[in-house]
Amino acid sequence: MLSTLAGAATRRPLTVICLWVVFLLLGFGLGTGVFGKLSDDVPDVPGTESDMADDYLSGISSTGESVTAVVAGESVSDAVLRAEVERTVAEVREIAGVAAVPNPYGTPGLVARDGQALVIPVTFEGGLSDDAEEEATDAAAARIQRIDAPDVHVSGGELLGRQLGERAQEDVKNAELISLPVVLALLLVVFGGLRAAALPLVIAVSGIAGAFLALFAFSQVTDISVYAIQVTTMLGLGLAVDYALLMLVRFREERRHAESAEELVEAVHRTVAAAGRTVLFSGLTVAVSLTGLLVFPSVFLRSMGLAVAAVVVIDMLAAVTLLPALLTRFGGKITPSRAKDQGSKDQGEEGRGEEGRLFARLARFATRRRIAVLVTVVPALLVLALPVTGMRIAIGDARQLPSSTEARQLYDTVGAHFPPGTGVSPVTVVLKPGTDPATADRIRALSPTAESRALPGGHTVLELQPPGSVDGKAATGLVERIREVRGDDPVEVTGVAARLVDFRAMLGERAPWAALTVLAGIFVLLFAFTGSVLIPLRTIATTLLSLGASLGVVVWVFQDGHLAGLLGAEGLGALSLTAPPLIVAIAFGLAMDYELFILARMREARQRSGDDQEAVVTGLRRSGRVVTCAALLLAVVFGAFMTGGFSPILQIGLGLTLAVLIDATVVRMLLVPATMALLGRRAWWAPRPLRRAHERFGLRDAL
């Protein structure tokens, strides 16, 4: 396959470049339409009790979505303001598609006790088309926002998704404006020339376009979370730069012996044969890591897994097709690396002035002091991972949003003027025909504020208001007690807290299968890459250490609140339910990136010299600079996306940044050489039947 791709890129470079230009136009044209299709509804799991009960209630309800407005900043009893609010309520009721707007002055609980704020809920009719609902929502929000008061905020329902989508688009734009110049500056330092430094950015732009287009395609068949756009874009941008960096470093080495046009083409072919092989396996390992998300029935996790995997494949294809085409056309103007990049046999591996000398010294230290390294590094990483044992996940509330968003301002205003728990969604219980009246009474007794209403077909709905937050311990505990009390009666529980309970149960049930799927896939790919059964096991073990350490720090910061203020966040008592599965899946794949970069060089050195220990040193010497630069560039990209302020993105960004930096430094520079030295020649061992299978089916170096 690499031979075919390299041949097409070098024979028809202009054709390949033009095809990618068309792809870019589609990505930045059609693909940006995804920003208008983002959803904030994450925890739904099809087939769960809460989902089925919610579908039933939605099917019989005559009302649809709702939005909430808060008016504050002055006394709401002021005659002028009261008249304007009542006039606004009357006008909003007349908007086509609006089902109900209660008068806050005549409805208990809608006027704050301090008299400084009031709430106006607006409910829309059920069964409206998307266009009709959007038009009604915009008209109602626009009319309410004309109320002359210091603070007027409107959010919720379809309006919330659109507000978050607009904010996400702005955050992506700002992150690109921050990250791309910094990445370019770092690449200039790495390559010392503008031509070579610019090429990774071309591939990065392709990754961004691929992210937009992949998400837009998936939005046609499923909901796409508002957080998906930042995650896929930052990963697409970061991996594109990583892959292009690896390819360019190798090309500059091959370019040293290319003078004529024919030799330049051969240099491109050799680059694709060596570095392209690594990129191919790297992309596949990242994609396989994300297949674990497909095991979960959650629409959100599945769509994220597919979308991110699609972006990774696009980055991989850009690196092995677009970049070779660009190198064929413009590679003759790229300065080749100096001979000392390759090292000199006369000087030795640590010869004077040799590039990579620091990494060679680290490798020699780790191989000679392998036991000391292991007993120092492994416990340190385990200590960092300890907070994971107390990790909790929650749906969260508006505190996860930046303070500048309309939804957060509404939340803060309501919290400042109304009692705690105001606006918290109730736990909804559907009592089907045949439910024992005694069971219904026991469920009612669980909450002093239980409200009941009859539904068609003999169904009854109970709404129990939990204390505390919408997904706190009290709310989820109430759901669990209801499910214990009901016994075998036909009773279903739904609501935000119930969806969280079902989501947690789904994660606990499917997580082992997801882990097994990913680990098996990674093992097979690493075996195909190395021909060893011990290297994949060693790689998985060391990667889990770095992953646990990074996730532990995220728990310590965002759940427990330590140093969260430095990131513009606060301790929320739990992580966003989106963060842990995405951090684990993506970080595991990224760790495989650096492992493959290093193993590729170790394998080459071992095949040339036959010296296992020296191959470890040479492999790190020749890959350490690339891995370090790639990790730094990824950290810059992730850091730029963390400036947006969405707490789930901050959690994912910090987790991935730490995972990348810990893995590229402590793990790959110390643990890898120490464990490889400990295994010695056994590191490359495989049973005879598997060795024969690898000789027959494993990937070859040659095109």
LUMGULO-169835 format. One record per residue (C-alpha): residue in three letters; x, y, z; residue number from 1. Coordinates in steps of 0.5 Angstrom, whole numbers. Last residue first. Layout:
<rs>
  titi      X      Y      Z  zake
   ALA      X      Y      Z   NUM
...
</rs>
This chain:
<rs>
  titi      X      Y      Z  zake
   LEU     17     -1     -1   703
   ALA     22     -4      3   702
   ASP     21     -4     11   701
   ARG     17    -10     11   700
   LEU     10    -11     15   699
   GLY      9    -17     18   698
   PHE      5    -23     14   697
   ARG     10    -28     13   696
   GLU     16    -27     17   695
   HIS     11    -25     23   694
   ALA      7    -31     22   693
   ARG     14    -35     22   692
   ARG     15    -31     29   691
   LEU      8    -33     31   690
   PRO      9    -40     30   689
   ARG     16    -40     33   688
   PRO     14    -37     40   687
   ALA     16    -29     40   686
   TRP     22    -26     43   685
   TRP     25    -19     41   684
   ALA     25    -17     49   683
   ARG     29    -23     50   682
   ARG     35    -20     47   681
   GLY     35    -16     54   680
   LEU     29    -16     58   679
   LEU     32    -11     63   678
   ALA     35     -7     58   677
   MET     29     -6     55   676
   THR     26     -4     61   675
   ALA     31      1     63   674
   PRO     31      4     56   673
   VAL     23      4     56   672
   LEU     23      7     63   671
   LEU     27     13     62   670
   MET     27     17     56   669
   ARG     20     14     54   668
   VAL     17     14     61   667
   VAL     19     20     64   666
   THR     20     24     58   665
   ALA     15     23     52   664
   ASP     10     19     57   663
   ILE     10     25     62   662
   LEU      9     30     57   661
   VAL      4     27     53   660
   ALA      0     24     59   659
   LEU      0     31     62   658
   THR     -2     35     56   657
   LEU     -8     30     55   656
   GLY    -10     30     62   655
   LEU    -10     38     62   654
   GLY    -14     38     55   653
   ILE    -19     33     57   652
   GLN    -20     37     64   651
   LEU    -20     44     61   650
   ILE    -25     41     55   649
   PRO    -29     39     60   648
   SER    -29     45     64   647
   PHE    -30     50     58   646
   GLY    -25     56     59   645
   GLY    -23     57     52   644
   THR    -16     58     54   643
   MET    -15     50     54   642
   PHE    -15     50     46   641
   ALA     -8     53     46   640
   GLY     -6     49     52   639
   PHE     -7     43     47   638
   VAL     -4     46     41   637
   VAL      2     48     45   636
   ALA      3     41     49   635
   LEU      2     37     42   634
   LEU      8     42     40   633
   LEU     12     40     46   632
   ALA     11     32     45   631
   ALA     13     33     38   630
   CYS     19     36     39   629
   THR     21     31     45   628
   VAL     19     25     40   627
   VAL     23     28     35   626
   ARG     29     30     39   625
   GLY     29     23     42   624
   SER     29     19     36   623
   ARG     36     18     34   622
   ARG     39     18     40   621
   LEU     33     14     43   620
   GLY     34      8     38   619
   THR     42      9     38   618
   VAL     42      7     46   617
   VAL     37      2     45   616
   ALA     40     -1     39   615
   GLU     47     -1     43   614
   GLN     43     -6     48   613
   ASP     41    -11     43   612
   ASP     47    -11     39   611
   GLY     46    -14     32   610
   SER     49     -8     29   609
   ARG     44     -6     23   608
   GLN     38    -10     25   607
   ARG     39     -7     32   606
   ALA     39      0     29   605
   GLU     33     -1     25   604
   ARG     29     -4     30   603
   MET     31      1     35   602
   ARG     29      7     30   601
   ALA     22      4     29   600
   LEU     21      3     37   599
   ILE     23     10     38   598
   PHE     17     13     34   597
   LEU     13      7     35   596
   GLU     13      8     43   595
   TYR     12     16     41   594
   ASP      5     15     37   593
   MET      3      9     42   592
   ALA      3     14     47   591
   LEU     -2     18     43   590
   GLY     -7     12     43   589
   PHE     -7     11     50   588
   ALA     -8     19     51   587
   ILE    -14     19     46   586
   ALA    -18     13     49   585
   VAL    -16     14     57   584
   ILE    -17     22     56   583
   LEU    -24     21     52   582
   PRO    -27     16     57   581
   PRO    -25     20     63   580
   ALA    -27     27     60   579
   THR    -34     26     58   578
   LEU    -37     25     65   577
   SER    -35     31     67   576
   LEU    -30     30     73   575
   ALA    -33     31     80   574
   GLY    -33     35     86   573
   LEU    -33     41     82   572
   GLY    -26     44     84   571
   GLU    -26     51     80   570
   ALA    -23     53     74   569
   GLY    -19     59     71   568
   LEU    -13     54     70   567
   LEU     -9     57     76   566
   GLY    -16     57     80   565
   ALA    -16     49     79   564
   LEU     -9     49     84   563
   HIS    -13     44     88   562
   GLY    -20     43     87   561
   ASP    -21     36     89   560
   GLN    -25     34     82   559
   PHE    -22     39     78   558
   VAL    -14     39     80   557
   TRP    -13     32     84   556
   VAL    -18     29     79   555
   VAL    -14     31     73   554
   VAL     -7     29     77   553
   GLY    -10     22     77   552
   LEU    -11     22     70   551
   SER     -4     24     68   550
   ALA     -1     19     73   549
   GLY     -6     13     71   548
   LEU     -4     15     63   547
   SER      3     15     65   546
   LEU      3      8     68   545
   LEU     -2      5     63   544
   THR      3      7     58   543
   THR      9      3     62   542
   ALA      4     -3     62   541
   ILE      2     -3     55   540
   THR      9     -2     52   539
   ARG     12     -8     56   538
   LEU      6    -13     54   537
   PRO      7    -10     46   536
   ILE     15    -11     47   535
   LEU     14    -18     50   534
   VAL     10    -21     44   533
   SER     16    -19     39   532
   GLY     15    -19     31   531
   THR     16    -11     32   530
   PHE     11     -8     28   529
   ALA      6    -14     27   528
   PHE      7    -15     34   527
   LEU      5     -8     36   526
   LEU     -1     -8     31   525
   VAL     -3    -15     35   524
   PHE     -2    -12     42   523
   ILE     -6     -6     40   522
   GLY    -12     -9     38   521
   ALA    -12    -14     44   520
   LEU    -11     -8     49   519
   VAL    -17     -4     45   518
   THR    -22     -9     45   517
   LEU    -20    -12     52   516
   ALA    -21     -5     55   515
   ALA    -27     -4     52   514
   TRP    -30    -10     54   513
   PRO    -28     -8     61   512
   ALA    -31     -2     61   511
   ARG    -38     -4     58   510
   GLU    -41     -6     65   509
   GLY    -38      0     69   508
   LEU    -39      5     64   507
   MET    -46      3     63   506
   ALA    -47      3     70   505
   ARG    -45     10     70   504
   PHE    -49     12     65   503
   ASP    -55      9     68   502
   VAL    -54     13     74   501
   LEU    -53     19     70   500
   ARG    -59     18     66   499
   ALA    -63     17     73   498
   ALA    -60     24     76   497
   VAL    -62     28     69   496
   GLY    -69     25     69   495
   THR    -72     18     69   494
   VAL    -75     12     73   493
   GLU    -79      7     71   492
   VAL    -84      3     75   491
   PRO    -87     -4     73   490
   ASP    -87     -7     80   489
   ASP    -82    -12     82   488
   GLY    -79     -8     87   487
   ARG    -80     -1     87   486
   VAL    -77      1     94   485
   GLU    -70     -1     91   484
   ARG    -71      3     84   483
   ILE    -73      9     88   482
   ARG    -67      8     93   481
   GLU    -62      8     87   480
   VAL    -66     15     84   479
   LEU    -66     18     91   478
   GLY    -58     17     92   477
   THR    -57     20     85   476
   ALA    -60     26     87   475
   ALA    -57     26     94   474
   LYS    -50     25     91   473
   GLY    -50     30     86   472
   ASP    -53     30     79   471
   VAL    -58     36     79   470
   SER    -55     39     85   469
   GLY    -57     39     93   468
   PRO    -64     37     95   467
   PRO    -68     32     90   466
   GLN    -75     34     88   465
   LEU    -79     28     87   464
   GLU    -84     28     81   463
   LEU    -89     23     80   462
   VAL    -92     21     74   461
   THR    -98     16     74   460
   HIS   -100     12     68   459
   GLY   -107      9     67   458
   GLY   -107     10     59   457
   PRO   -107     17     59   456
   LEU   -103     21     65   455
   ALA   -105     22     72   454
   ARG   -101     27     76   453
   SER    -97     27     82   452
   GLU    -92     32     86   451
   ALA    -87     29     91   450
   THR    -85     35     96   449
   PRO    -83     31    102   448
   SER    -79     26     98   447
   LEU    -78     19    100   446
   ALA    -85     18    102   445
   ARG    -88     19     95   444
   ILE    -84     12     93   443
   ARG    -87      8     99   442
   ASP    -94     11     97   441
   ALA    -93      8     90   440
   THR    -91      2     93   439
   ALA    -97      1     97   438
   PRO   -101      3     91   437
   ASP    -98     -3     88   436
   THR    -96     -2     80   435
   GLY   -101     -5     75   434
   PRO   -102      0     71   433
   LYS    -95      4     70   432
   LEU    -92      9     75   431
   VAL    -87     13     72   430
   VAL    -82     17     76   429
   THR    -79     23     75   428
   VAL    -73     26     79   427
   PRO    -74     33     79   426
   SER    -69     38     75   425
   VAL    -66     43     79   424
   GLY    -69     50     78   423
   THR    -68     53     85   422
   GLY    -64     48     89   421
   PRO    -60     53     93   420
   PRO    -65     59     94   419
   PHE    -66     64     89   418
   HIS    -62     71     88   417
   ALA    -55     69     87   416
   GLY    -56     62     85   415
   VAL    -61     65     79   414
   THR    -56     70     77   413
   ASP    -50     65     77   412
   TYR    -54     60     73   411
   LEU    -56     66     68   410
   GLN    -49     68     67   409
   ARG    -47     61     66   408
   ALA    -52     60     61   407
   GLU    -50     67     57   406
   THR    -43     65     57   405
   SER    -38     70     59   404
   SER    -37     66     66   403
   PRO    -34     60     62   402
   LEU    -38     53     63   401
   GLN    -37     48     67   400
   ARG    -41     52     73   399
   ALA    -47     51     68   398
   ASP    -48     44     71   397
   GLY    -45     38     72   396
   ILE    -46     31     68   395
   ALA    -42     28     74   394
   ILE    -36     23     75   393
   ARG    -33     21     81   392
   MET    -25     19     82   391
   GLY    -23     16     89   390
   THR    -19     11     86   389
   VAL    -16     16     81   388
   PRO    -13     20     86   387
   LEU     -7     15     87   386
   ALA     -5     16     80   385
   LEU      1     21     82   384
   VAL      3     16     87   383
   LEU      3     10     82   382
   LEU      8     15     78   381
   ALA     13     16     83   380
   PRO     13      8     85   379
   VAL     14      7     78   378
   VAL     20     12     77   377
   THR     24     10     83   376
   VAL     24      3     83   375
   LEU     25      2     76   374
   VAL     30      7     75   373
   ALA     34      4     80   372
   ILE     33     -3     77   371
   ARG     35      0     70   370
   ARG     42      4     72   369
   ARG     46      2     66   368
   THR     40      2     61   367
   ALA     37      8     64   366
   PHE     44     12     64   365
   ARG     46      9     57   364
   ALA     39     12     55   363
   LEU     40     19     58   362
   ARG     47     19     55   361
   ALA     44     18     48   360
   PHE     38     23     49   359
   LEU     43     28     51   358
   ARG     48     26     45   357
   GLY     42     27     40   356
   GLU     46     31     36   355
   GLU     54     30     36   354
   GLY     58     35     37   353
   ARG     63     31     40   352
   GLY     62     23     39   351
   GLU     57     20     44   350
   GLU     55     14     39   349
   GLY     62     14     36   348
   GLN     66     19     33   347
   ASP     69     15     27   346
   LYS     62     11     27   345
   SER     59     18     26   344
   GLY     52     20     28   343
   GLN     46     21     23   342
   ASP     45     28     25   341
   LYS     52     29     25   340
   ALA     52     29     17   339
   ARG     48     35     17   338
   SER     41     35     15   337
   PRO     38     37      8   336
   THR     36     44      7   335
   ILE     29     44      4   334
   LYS     29     47     -3   333
   GLY     29     41     -7   332
   GLY     23     38     -3   331
   PHE     19     43     -7   330
   ARG     15     39    -12   329
   THR     17     32     -9   328
   LEU     17     34     -2   327
   LEU     10     37     -3   326
   ALA      7     30     -6   325
   PRO     11     27     -1   324
   LEU      7     31      4   323
   LEU      0     30      1   322
   THR      0     23      0   321
   VAL      3     19      7   320
   ALA      2     25     12   319
   ALA     -5     27      9   318
   LEU     -7     20      9   317
   MET     -5     19     17   316
   ASP     -8     26     18   315
   ILE    -14     24     15   314
   VAL    -14     17     19   313
   VAL    -13     21     25   312
   VAL    -19     25     24   311
   ALA    -24     19     22   310
   ALA    -21     16     29   309
   VAL    -24     22     32   308
   ALA    -30     22     29   307
   LEU    -32     15     30   306
   GLY    -30     15     37   305
   MET    -33     21     39   304
   SER    -40     19     35   303
   ARG    -39     12     39   302
   LEU    -38     16     46   301
   PHE    -44     21     45   300
   VAL    -49     15     42   299
   SER    -47     12     49   298
   PRO    -48      4     47   297
   PHE    -40      3     49   296
   VAL    -36     -2     45   295
   LEU    -35      4     40   294
   LEU    -31      8     45   293
   GLY    -26      2     45   292
   THR    -25      3     38   291
   LEU    -21     10     40   290
   SER    -15      6     41   289
   VAL    -15      2     35   288
   ALA    -15      9     31   287
   VAL     -9     11     35   286
   THR     -6      5     34   285
   LEU     -7      5     26   284
   GLY     -5     12     26   283
   SER      2     10     29   282
   PHE      2      4     24   281
   LEU      2      8     18   280
   VAL      6     14     21   279
   THR     12      9     23   278
   ARG     11      6     16   277
   GLY     11     13     13   276
   ALA     18     14     17   275
   ALA     21      8     13   274
   ALA     18      7      6   273
   VAL     15     14      6   272
   THR     22     17      7   271
   ARG     26     12      2   270
   HIS     21     14     -3   269
   VAL     22     21     -2   268
   ALA     29     20     -3   267
   GLU     28     16     -9   266
   VAL     24     22    -12   265
   LEU     30     27    -10   264
   GLU     35     22    -13   263
   GLU     31     23    -20   262
   ALA     31     30    -19   261
   SER     39     30    -18   260
   GLU     42     32    -12   259
   ALA     40     27     -7   258
   HIS     45     24     -1   257
   ARG     43     29      4   256
   ARG     36     29      2   255
   GLU     35     22      6   254
   GLU     37     25     13   253
   ARG     32     31     11   252
   PHE     27     26      9   251
   ARG     27     23     16   250
   VAL     26     29     20   249
   LEU     21     31     15   248
   MET     17     25     16   247
   LEU     17     25     23   246
   LEU     15     33     23   245
   ALA      9     31     19   244
   TYR      7     26     23   243
   ASP      7     30     29   242
   VAL      4     36     26   241
   ALA     -2     32     23   240
   LEU     -3     29     30   239
   GLY     -3     36     34   238
   LEU     -8     39     29   237
   GLY    -13     33     28   236
   LEU    -13     32     36   235
   MET    -14     40     37   234
   THR    -20     39     32   233
   THR    -23     33     35   232
   VAL    -23     35     42   231
   GLN    -25     42     40   230
   ILE    -31     40     36   229
   ALA    -33     34     40   228
   TYR    -35     39     46   227
   VAL    -41     41     43   226
   SER    -43     34     43   225
   ILE    -45     31     36   224
   ASP    -52     28     35   223
   THR    -53     23     30   222
   VAL    -54     21     23   221
   GLN    -52     28     19   220
   SER    -48     30     25   219
   PHE    -43     25     23   218
   ALA    -42     28     16   217
   PHE    -41     35     19   216
   LEU    -36     32     25   215
   ALA    -32     28     19   214
   LEU    -32     35     15   213
   PHE    -30     39     21   212
   ALA    -24     35     23   211
   GLY    -22     34     16   210
   ALA    -21     41     15   209
   ILE    -17     42     22   208
   GLY    -12     36     19   207
   SER    -11     39     13   206
   VAL     -9     45     16   205
   ALA     -4     41     20   204
   ILE     -1     38     14   203
   VAL      0     45     11   202
   LEU      3     47     18   201
   PRO      7     41     18   200
   LEU     10     44     11   199
   ALA     11     51     14   198
   ALA     17     49     18   197
   ALA     21     46     12   196
   ARG     20     52      8   195
   LEU     22     57     13   194
   GLY     28     54     15   193
   GLY     32     52     22   192
   PHE     29     46     22   191
   VAL     27     45     30   190
   VAL     28     53     31   189
   LEU     23     54     25   188
   LEU     18     49     28   187
   LEU     18     52     34   186
   ALA     16     59     31   185
   LEU     11     55     27   184
   VAL      8     52     33   183
   VAL      7     58     36   182
   PRO      4     62     30   181
   LEU     -1     56     29   180
   SER     -3     55     37   179
   ILE     -6     62     38   178
   LEU    -10     64     32   177
   GLU    -12     56     32   176
   ALA    -14     57     39   175
   ASN    -18     63     38   174
   LYS    -22     60     32   173
   VAL    -23     54     36   172
   ASP    -26     58     42   171
   GLU    -30     62     37   170
   GLN    -33     56     34   169
   ALA    -34     53     41   168
   ARG    -38     60     43   167
   GLU    -42     59     37   166
   GLY    -44     52     39   165
   LEU    -45     54     46   164
   GLN    -50     59     44   163
   ARG    -54     54     39   162
   GLY    -54     49     44   161
   LEU    -57     53     49   160
   LEU    -62     56     45   159
   GLU    -65     49     43   158
   GLY    -67     48     50   157
   GLY    -64     53     55   156
   SER    -62     61     55   155
   VAL    -64     68     56   154
   HIS    -61     73     61   153
   VAL    -63     80     63   152
   ASP    -59     84     68   151
   PRO    -59     91     68   150
   ALA    -66     92     66   149
   ASP    -70     95     60   148
   ILE    -74     89     58   147
   ARG    -71     88     50   146
   GLN    -68     81     52   145
   ILE    -75     78     53   144
   ARG    -77     80     46   143
   ALA    -71     77     43   142
   ALA    -71     71     47   141
   ALA    -78     70     45   140
   ALA    -77     71     37   139
   ASP    -71     67     37   138
   THR    -74     61     40   137
   ALA    -80     61     36   136
   GLU    -76     62     29   135
   GLU    -72     56     32   134
   GLU    -78     52     33   133
   ALA    -81     53     27   132
   ASP    -74     51     23   131
   ASP    -73     45     27   130
   SER    -81     43     26   129
   LEU    -85     43     32   128
   GLY    -88     37     35   127
   GLY    -89     40     42   126
   GLU    -91     47     43   125
   PHE    -86     51     46   124
   THR    -85     53     54   123
   VAL    -82     60     56   122
   PRO    -80     60     63   121
   ILE    -79     67     66   120
   VAL    -75     68     73   119
   LEU    -75     74     77   118
   ALA    -70     78     81   117
   GLN    -68     83     86   116
   GLY    -74     82     91   115
   ASP    -70     79     96   114
   ARG    -75     73     96   113
   ALA    -74     72     89   112
   VAL    -80     72     84   111
   LEU    -81     65     80   110
   GLY    -83     61     86   109
   PRO    -90     62     87   108
   THR    -94     64     80   107
   GLY    -97     71     80   106
   TYR    -92     76     79   105
   PRO    -88     71     74   104
   ASN    -94     71     69   103
   PRO    -93     64     66   102
   VAL    -91     63     59   101
   ALA    -94     57     55   100
   ALA    -95     54     49    99
   VAL    -90     58     44    98
   GLY    -90     56     37    97
   ALA    -93     62     34    96
   ILE    -91     68     38    95
   GLU    -98     71     42    94
   ARG    -95     68     49    93
   VAL    -89     72     48    92
   GLU    -93     79     47    91
   ALA    -97     77     54    90
   VAL    -90     76     58    89
   THR    -87     82     55    88
   ARG    -93     86     57    87
   GLU    -92     83     64    86
   VAL    -85     85     64    85
   GLU    -86     92     62    84
   ALA    -91     93     67    83
   ARG    -87     90     73    82
   LEU    -81     94     71    81
   VAL    -85    101     71    80
   ALA    -88     99     78    79
   ASP    -82     97     81    78
   SER    -83     90     84    77
   VAL    -77     87     81    76
   SER    -73     91     85    75
   GLU    -66     92     81    74
   GLY    -61     88     78    73
   ALA    -65     82     75    72
   VAL    -69     79     70    71
   VAL    -68     71     69    70
   ALA    -70     68     62    69
   THR    -71     60     61    68
   VAL    -72     56     55    67
   SER    -77     51     54    66
   GLU    -77     45     49    65
   GLY    -83     41     47    64
   THR    -90     41     50    63
   SER    -96     36     48    62
   SER    -93     31     52    61
   ILE    -95     23     50    60
   GLY    -89     22     46    59
   SER    -84     26     50    58
   LEU    -86     22     57    57
   TYR    -85     15     53    56
   ASP    -78     17     50    55
   ASP    -76     19     57    54
   ALA    -78     13     60    53
   MET    -74      9     55    52
   ASP    -68     13     56    51
   SER    -68     13     64    50
   GLU    -69      5     63    49
   THR    -63      4     59    48
   GLY    -64      2     51    47
   PRO    -61      8     48    46
   VAL    -56     12     53    45
   ASP    -57     19     54    44
   PRO    -51     23     58    43
   VAL    -49     28     53    42
   ASP    -54     33     51    41
   ASP    -51     39     50    40
   SER    -52     39     42    39
   LEU    -48     42     36    38
   LYS    -51     42     29    37
   GLY    -50     50     28    36
   PHE    -42     49     29    35
   VAL    -43     43     24    34
   GLY    -44     47     18    33
   THR    -36     49     18    32
   GLY    -35     42     14    31
   LEU    -39     45      8    30
   GLY    -34     51      7    29
   PHE    -28     50     11    28
   GLY    -28     42     10    27
   LEU    -30     42      3    26
   LEU    -25     47      1    25
   LEU    -20     43      4    24
   PHE    -22     37      0    23
   VAL    -21     41     -6    22
   VAL    -14     43     -4    21
   TRP    -13     36     -3    20
   LEU    -15     33    -10    19
   CYS    -10     39    -13    18
   ILE     -4     37     -9    17
   VAL     -5     30    -11    16
   THR     -6     32    -18    15
   LEU      0     36    -18    14
   PRO      4     31    -15    13
   ARG      3     26    -20    12
   ARG      9     21    -21    11
   THR     11     22    -14    10
   ALA      5     22    -10     9
   ALA      2     16    -14     8
   GLY      8     12    -13     7
   ALA      9     14     -5     6
   LEU      1     12     -5     5
   THR      2      5     -9     4
   SER      9      3     -5     3
   LEU      6      5      2     2
   MET      0      0      0     1
</rs>
